[in-house]
């Protein structure tokens, strides 16, 4: 029994003496660190302190874990000198992980370089407020003591953006001066504070593309982070991306068209663009160097080739005419006077 006790005491001494020496000569004297976010956003950071002892017993052994909520920065946090692993989160930004070491008396600043978790863009289709409409908006804003800012204008109605705790609220001021909330875009703080002339907001996240239509207060979600080229409103809404043309086959269900990379309805015909190799193979198009635009009769389903180009990207209707645009932004007329 005494041998077991002696062995236990020896083992306890082996374990505790280095810890006690480290704590007495190093950790008992605290130091301070400043943590700064770039950009200066509110964030939360968790620090896990690890003893700098290379042994089987203490490798990656966390002896202290503390979480801090910081408004742009945390000034002069008191911590124990040791090795630290940190994780930092901020709404709308990618999580950060890293490590650092700090010693007694060291003046240290940790800068967290946050990157946005998404980007946003606005497709221009709106107008601007005239003098009377602007005066109505400013009067309503003063009377309601609202923090809303003008986002865009459509059909004489101002669309507004208001920053809330859970994201950016988008709404419209009706012609009877009643505010109608459309939706909340989570994790975003602003879409522009002047008149960006847009009625479609697109938010690119890591695994989805969110499309907010201000005109009808609808939200659509496409899989993956995609580049949206155009939106066509006909008998059905079509959204064209670099992957192809999506059609809403039922509520919240979107399918990519198997034959055409873009589709637009005009007059009594349907116009389809084929530019991807896989769709050319499906339609048995031997000319793989050129992109092809077809005119399709929706009744007979007959297809007529009307144009070829090496760099057609998507179709659009503007001013009563059908155009196609190339990857460098050049626009060419197909039909119409």
C-alpha positions in Angstrom: 0.0 0.0 0.0 2.8 2.4 1.0 4.6 1.6 -2.3 1.5 2.5 -4.3 1.2 5.7 -2.3 4.8 6.6 -2.8 4.5 5.9 -6.5 1.4 8.1 -6.7 3.1 11.0 -4.8 6.1 10.7 -7.1 3.9 10.9 -10.2 1.9 13.8 -8.7 5.2 15.6 -8.2 6.3 15.0 -11.7 3.0 16.4 -13.0 2.4 19.2 -10.6 5.9 20.7 -10.1 6.3 21.8 -13.7 2.8 23.2 -13.7 3.5 25.1 -10.4 6.8 26.5 -11.6 5.2 27.7 -14.9 2.3 29.2 -13.1 4.5 30.9 -10.4 7.1 32.4 -12.7 5.1 33.0 -15.9 1.3 32.7 -15.7 0.8 34.3 -12.4 1.9 37.6 -14.0 -0.8 38.6 -16.5 -0.4 40.8 -19.6 -2.7 42.7 -21.9 -3.7 42.4 -25.6 -5.6 44.6 -28.0 -7.8 42.8 -30.6 -8.9 44.9 -33.6 -11.2 43.9 -36.5 -10.5 44.9 -40.1 -13.0 46.2 -41.2 -14.2 47.6 -37.9 -17.3 45.3 -37.4 -18.7 43.8 -34.3 -17.3 40.4 -33.6 -17.0 37.6 -31.1 -13.7 35.9 -30.3 -12.9 32.8 -28.2 -9.3 32.4 -26.8 -8.1 29.0 -25.8 -4.8 29.1 -23.8 -2.4 26.2 -24.0 0.7 25.5 -21.9 3.9 25.7 -23.8 5.1 22.3 -22.5 6.2 19.6 -24.8 5.1 16.4 -23.1 2.7 13.5 -23.6 0.5 14.8 -20.7 0.1 18.5 -21.9 0.3 18.5 -25.7 -2.6 20.8 -26.9 -4.0 20.8 -23.3 -6.3 23.8 -23.0 -6.1 25.4 -19.5 -8.2 28.4 -20.1 -11.1 29.3 -22.5 -12.7 32.7 -22.6 -15.1 34.4 -25.1 -15.3 38.1 -25.7 -17.9 40.3 -27.5 -16.2 43.2 -29.2 -17.6 46.3 -30.9 -15.0 46.9 -33.6 -12.2 46.1 -31.2 -11.5 44.9 -27.7 -9.1 47.2 -25.8 -6.6 45.9 -23.2 -7.9 42.4 -22.5 -6.1 40.9 -19.6 -4.8 37.4 -20.3 -2.2 35.0 -19.0 1.1 34.8 -21.0 1.0 31.5 -22.9 0.2 30.1 -26.4 -3.4 30.8 -27.6 -5.7 29.4 -30.3 -8.5 31.7 -31.3 -11.8 31.5 -33.3 -13.5 34.7 -34.3 -17.0 35.2 -35.9 -18.8 38.3 -37.3 -22.2 38.5 -38.9 -21.9 38.5 -42.7 -18.2 37.5 -42.7 -16.2 34.3 -42.8 -15.1 32.7 -39.6 -11.5 33.2 -38.7 -9.1 30.8 -36.9 -5.5 31.3 -35.9 -3.0 31.2 -33.1 -0.5 33.5 -31.3 1.9 33.6 -28.3 2.3 36.3 -25.8 4.9 36.7 -23.1 5.2 38.7 -19.9 5.2 42.5 -20.5 4.6 42.1 -24.2 2.5 44.9 -25.9 0.6 42.9 -28.5 -2.2 43.8 -31.0 -4.0 41.1 -32.8 -5.7 42.2 -36.1 -8.5 40.1 -37.5 -8.8 40.5 -41.3 -12.5 39.5 -41.9 -13.7 38.7 -45.4 -17.3 39.1 -46.5 -19.2 35.8 -46.7 -21.1 37.1 -49.7 -21.3 39.9 -52.2 -24.4 41.7 -53.4 -25.3 43.5 -56.6 -28.3 45.4 -58.0 -29.7 45.0 -61.5 -30.6 48.4 -62.8 -34.2 48.8 -63.9 -35.6 51.5 -61.7 -36.0 55.3 -61.9 -35.4 58.3 -59.6 -37.8 60.3 -57.4 -39.1 63.5 -58.7 -39.4 66.6 -56.5 -42.9 65.9 -55.3 -42.2 62.2 -54.5 -39.0 63.0 -52.7 -40.7 65.6 -50.5 -43.4 63.0 -49.7 -40.7 60.5 -48.7 -38.8 63.0 -46.5 -42.0 64.1 -44.8 -43.0 60.5 -44.0 -39.5 59.8 -42.7 -39.6 62.8 -40.4 -43.1 62.0 -39.1 -42.4 58.4 -38.5 -38.9 59.1 -37.1 -37.6 56.4 -39.4 -34.0 55.4 -40.1 -35.0 54.1 -43.6 -32.9 55.1 -46.6 -34.0 55.3 -50.2 -32.9 52.2 -52.2 -34.7 52.7 -55.5 -37.9 53.8 -57.2 -40.3 51.8 -59.3 -43.6 53.1 -60.8 -43.3 56.2 -58.6 -43.0 54.2 -55.3 -39.9 54.5 -53.2 -38.3 51.3 -52.0 -36.6 51.6 -48.7 -33.8 49.8 -46.8 -33.7 49.9 -43.0 -30.9 48.3 -40.9 -32.3 45.9 -38.3 -30.7 43.6 -35.7 -31.4 40.5 -37.9 -30.4 42.0 -41.2 -31.4 44.6 -43.8 -35.2 45.2 -44.1 -36.6 46.0 -47.5 -40.0 47.6 -47.9 -42.0 50.1 -50.0 -43.8 53.3 -49.2 -47.3 53.1 -50.8 -49.1 55.9 -52.5 -51.2 56.3 -49.3 -48.1 56.8 -47.2 -48.3 53.4 -45.6 -45.1 51.4 -45.2 -45.2 47.8 -46.3 -42.4 45.4 -45.3 -41.3 43.0 -48.0 -38.5 40.9 -46.6 -35.3 40.8 -44.4 -32.0 40.1 -46.1 -29.9 38.5 -43.3 -26.3 39.3 -42.7 -26.1 42.4 -44.8 -25.9 46.0 -43.7 -26.4 48.1 -46.8 -27.1 48.0 -50.5 -26.1 51.6 -51.2 -27.3 54.9 -49.7 -28.1 56.9 -52.8 -30.3 56.0 -55.8 -28.7 52.8 -57.4 -31.7 52.5 -59.7 -32.3 48.8 -59.1 -35.4 46.7 -58.4 -33.6 43.3 -58.2 -31.2 42.6 -55.4 -28.8 39.6 -55.8 -26.9 38.2 -52.8 -24.1 35.7 -53.5 -23.4 33.4 -50.6 -21.0 30.5 -50.3 -23.6 27.8 -51.3 -26.6 29.7 -52.7 -27.6 32.7 -54.8 -30.5 34.7 -53.4 -32.6 36.9 -55.7 -34.9 39.5 -54.2 -37.5 41.0 -56.6 -38.7 44.3 -55.1 -41.4 44.7 -57.7 -43.4 41.7 -56.5 -41.8 41.1 -53.0 -40.6 37.7 -54.1 -37.4 35.8 -53.1 -35.8 33.1 -55.1 -32.9 30.8 -54.2 -30.7 29.1 -56.7 -28.1 26.4 -55.8 -24.5 27.4 -55.6 -22.8 30.8 -55.8 -23.8 31.8 -59.4 -23.3 34.8 -61.7 -26.8 36.0 -62.7 -26.9 37.4 -66.3 -30.5 38.3 -66.8 -34.1 37.8 -65.7 -37.0 37.3 -68.1 -40.6 37.7 -67.1 -42.9 35.9 -69.5 -45.5 33.2 -68.9 -42.9 32.0 -66.4 -39.9 33.7 -64.7 -36.6 32.7 -66.1 -33.3 33.4 -64.5 -30.2 33.1 -66.7 -26.8 32.3 -65.2 -23.5 31.1 -66.5 -24.7 27.6 -65.8 -27.8 28.0 -68.0 -31.4 29.1 -67.9 -33.5 28.3 -64.7 -37.3 28.1 -64.9 -39.7 28.0 -61.9 -41.6 24.8 -62.5 -43.5 25.1 -59.2 -43.3 27.1 -56.0 -39.7 27.2 -54.8 -38.7 24.5 -57.4 -36.3 25.6 -60.1 -35.0 23.5 -62.9 -32.3 24.3 -65.5 -33.5 24.0 -69.1 -31.9 21.0 -70.7 -31.6 22.4 -74.3 -31.0 26.1 -74.1 -28.6 28.3 -72.2 -31.0 31.2 -72.4 -34.6 31.6 -73.4 -36.7 34.7 -74.1 -40.3 35.1 -75.3 -41.1 37.8 -77.9 -44.0 38.3 -80.1 -45.4 34.8 -80.7 -42.1 33.0 -80.8 -39.6 31.7 -78.3 -35.9 32.5 -78.9 -33.3 30.1 -77.5 -29.5 30.5 -77.2 -27.2 27.5 -77.3 -23.6 28.2 -76.2 -22.5 25.3 -74.0 -20.8 22.2 -75.4 -23.1 19.7 -73.7 -26.3 21.4 -75.1 -24.8 21.5 -78.6 -24.2 17.8 -78.3 -27.8 17.2 -77.2 -29.1 19.2 -80.2 -26.6 17.6 -82.6 -25.0 21.0 -83.5 -21.8 20.1 -85.3 -20.4 23.7 -85.3 -18.9 23.8 -81.8 -16.9 27.0 -82.5 -20.0 29.2 -82.7 -23.0 30.0 -80.4 -26.4 29.6 -82.1 -29.7 31.4 -81.6 -32.9 29.6 -82.7 -36.4 30.8 -83.2 -38.9 28.2 -81.9 -42.6 28.0 -82.7 -44.3 27.2 -79.4 -47.1 25.3 -81.1 -45.3 23.2 -83.7 -42.0 23.1 -81.8 -40.2 23.6 -85.1 -36.8 25.2 -84.6 -35.1 27.7 -87.1 -31.5 28.8 -86.8 -31.4 32.6 -87.2 -27.9 33.7 -86.0 -24.5 32.4 -85.1 -21.7 34.2 -83.1 -18.6 33.1 -81.4 -19.3 35.0 -78.2 -23.0 35.2 -77.4 -23.7 35.1 -73.6 -27.4 35.9 -73.1 -30.5 37.4 -74.6 -32.4 40.5 -73.6 -35.4 42.6 -74.6 -35.1 46.3 -74.6 -37.2 49.0 -76.2 -39.3 46.5 -78.1 -36.3 44.8 -79.6 -34.5 41.5 -79.1 -30.7 41.7 -78.5 -28.0 39.4 -77.5 -25.0 40.4 -75.4 -21.5 39.1 -75.5 -19.1 38.4 -72.7 -17.3 41.7 -73.1 -20.7 43.6 -72.8 -21.2 44.4 -76.5 -24.9 44.3 -77.5 -26.2 43.3 -80.9 -29.8 43.6 -82.2 -31.4 40.4 -83.5 -35.0 41.6 -84.2 -37.1 44.7 -84.1 -37.0 48.2 -85.6 
